[in-house]
């Protein structure tokens, strides 16, 4: 369930960042990079946690 919620939050952050970037605010692109980094970190954490459990 946390994976689904994080994916939705990632989508919202990514769309917000793209919208800000297109409007000319460079912080929007930074928001996109941060969103991708957070989501990929959570994805890797969940992936290796599931593999470690018997």
Biotite code that builds the C-alpha atoms (Angstrom):
import biotite.structure as struc

atoms = struc.array([
    struc.Atom([0.000, 0.000, 0.000], chain_id="A", res_id=1, res_name="UNK", atom_name="CA", element="C"),
    struc.Atom([2.855, 2.375, 0.740], chain_id="A", res_id=2, res_name="UNK", atom_name="CA", element="C"),
    struc.Atom([4.214, 1.724, -2.747], chain_id="A", res_id=3, res_name="UNK", atom_name="CA", element="C"),
    struc.Atom([0.937, 2.837, -4.337], chain_id="A", res_id=4, res_name="UNK", atom_name="CA", element="C"),
    struc.Atom([0.730, 5.938, -2.167], chain_id="A", res_id=5, res_name="UNK", atom_name="CA", element="C"),
    struc.Atom([4.326, 6.863, -2.928], chain_id="A", res_id=6, res_name="UNK", atom_name="CA", element="C"),
    struc.Atom([3.688, 6.399, -6.642], chain_id="A", res_id=7, res_name="UNK", atom_name="CA", element="C"),
    struc.Atom([0.708, 8.752, -6.468], chain_id="A", res_id=8, res_name="UNK", atom_name="CA", element="C"),
    struc.Atom([2.736, 11.307, -4.504], chain_id="A", res_id=9, res_name="UNK", atom_name="CA", element="C"),
    struc.Atom([5.549, 10.936, -7.034], chain_id="A", res_id=10, res_name="UNK", atom_name="CA", element="C"),
    struc.Atom([3.133, 11.634, -9.878], chain_id="A", res_id=11, res_name="UNK", atom_name="CA", element="C"),
    struc.Atom([1.791, 14.743, -8.180], chain_id="A", res_id=12, res_name="UNK", atom_name="CA", element="C"),
    struc.Atom([5.288, 16.070, -7.454], chain_id="A", res_id=13, res_name="UNK", atom_name="CA", element="C"),
    struc.Atom([6.454, 15.317, -10.971], chain_id="A", res_id=14, res_name="UNK", atom_name="CA", element="C"),
    struc.Atom([3.483, 17.041, -12.604], chain_id="A", res_id=15, res_name="UNK", atom_name="CA", element="C"),
    struc.Atom([3.884, 20.038, -10.275], chain_id="A", res_id=16, res_name="UNK", atom_name="CA", element="C"),
    struc.Atom([7.593, 20.241, -11.040], chain_id="A", res_id=17, res_name="UNK", atom_name="CA", element="C"),
    struc.Atom([7.045, 20.037, -14.781], chain_id="A", res_id=18, res_name="UNK", atom_name="CA", element="C"),
    struc.Atom([4.352, 22.717, -14.602], chain_id="A", res_id=19, res_name="UNK", atom_name="CA", element="C"),
    struc.Atom([6.649, 25.028, -12.632], chain_id="A", res_id=20, res_name="UNK", atom_name="CA", element="C"),
    struc.Atom([9.548, 24.320, -14.977], chain_id="A", res_id=21, res_name="UNK", atom_name="CA", element="C"),
    struc.Atom([7.492, 25.062, -18.069], chain_id="A", res_id=22, res_name="UNK", atom_name="CA", element="C"),
    struc.Atom([6.291, 28.334, -16.519], chain_id="A", res_id=23, res_name="UNK", atom_name="CA", element="C"),
    struc.Atom([9.918, 29.400, -16.196], chain_id="A", res_id=24, res_name="UNK", atom_name="CA", element="C"),
    struc.Atom([10.704, 28.590, -12.579], chain_id="A", res_id=25, res_name="UNK", atom_name="CA", element="C"),
    struc.Atom([13.957, 26.608, -12.397], chain_id="A", res_id=26, res_name="UNK", atom_name="CA", element="C"),
    struc.Atom([12.981, 25.265, -8.969], chain_id="A", res_id=27, res_name="UNK", atom_name="CA", element="C"),
    struc.Atom([10.389, 23.115, -10.759], chain_id="A", res_id=28, res_name="UNK", atom_name="CA", element="C"),
    struc.Atom([13.092, 21.044, -12.412], chain_id="A", res_id=29, res_name="UNK", atom_name="CA", element="C"),
    struc.Atom([14.836, 20.653, -9.055], chain_id="A", res_id=30, res_name="UNK", atom_name="CA", element="C"),
    struc.Atom([11.520, 19.426, -7.630], chain_id="A", res_id=31, res_name="UNK", atom_name="CA", element="C"),
    struc.Atom([11.379, 16.827, -10.410], chain_id="A", res_id=32, res_name="UNK", atom_name="CA", element="C"),
    struc.Atom([14.872, 15.577, -9.576], chain_id="A", res_id=33, res_name="UNK", atom_name="CA", element="C"),
    struc.Atom([14.061, 15.390, -5.859], chain_id="A", res_id=34, res_name="UNK", atom_name="CA", element="C"),
    struc.Atom([10.815, 13.520, -6.555], chain_id="A", res_id=35, res_name="UNK", atom_name="CA", element="C"),
    struc.Atom([12.607, 10.966, -8.747], chain_id="A", res_id=36, res_name="UNK", atom_name="CA", element="C"),
    struc.Atom([15.354, 10.494, -6.141], chain_id="A", res_id=37, res_name="UNK", atom_name="CA", element="C"),
    struc.Atom([12.858, 9.952, -3.313], chain_id="A", res_id=38, res_name="UNK", atom_name="CA", element="C"),
    struc.Atom([10.715, 7.558, -5.308], chain_id="A", res_id=39, res_name="UNK", atom_name="CA", element="C"),
    struc.Atom([13.640, 5.500, -6.569], chain_id="A", res_id=40, res_name="UNK", atom_name="CA", element="C"),
    struc.Atom([15.073, 5.316, -3.031], chain_id="A", res_id=41, res_name="UNK", atom_name="CA", element="C"),
    struc.Atom([11.772, 4.006, -1.700], chain_id="A", res_id=42, res_name="UNK", atom_name="CA", element="C"),
    struc.Atom([11.473, 1.593, -4.609], chain_id="A", res_id=43, res_name="UNK", atom_name="CA", element="C"),
    struc.Atom([14.933, 0.135, -3.963], chain_id="A", res_id=44, res_name="UNK", atom_name="CA", element="C"),
    struc.Atom([14.277, -0.079, -0.214], chain_id="A", res_id=45, res_name="UNK", atom_name="CA", element="C"),
    struc.Atom([11.042, -1.989, -0.717], chain_id="A", res_id=46, res_name="UNK", atom_name="CA", element="C"),
    struc.Atom([12.610, -4.226, -3.362], chain_id="A", res_id=47, res_name="UNK", atom_name="CA", element="C"),
    struc.Atom([15.531, -5.315, -1.179], chain_id="A", res_id=48, res_name="UNK", atom_name="CA", element="C"),
    struc.Atom([13.359, -5.589, 1.943], chain_id="A", res_id=49, res_name="UNK", atom_name="CA", element="C"),
    struc.Atom([11.021, -7.986, 0.160], chain_id="A", res_id=50, res_name="UNK", atom_name="CA", element="C"),
    struc.Atom([13.942, -10.057, -1.107], chain_id="A", res_id=51, res_name="UNK", atom_name="CA", element="C"),
    struc.Atom([15.481, -10.315, 2.366], chain_id="A", res_id=52, res_name="UNK", atom_name="CA", element="C"),
    struc.Atom([12.327, -11.772, 3.911], chain_id="A", res_id=53, res_name="UNK", atom_name="CA", element="C"),
    struc.Atom([11.817, -15.538, 3.655], chain_id="A", res_id=54, res_name="UNK", atom_name="CA", element="C"),
])
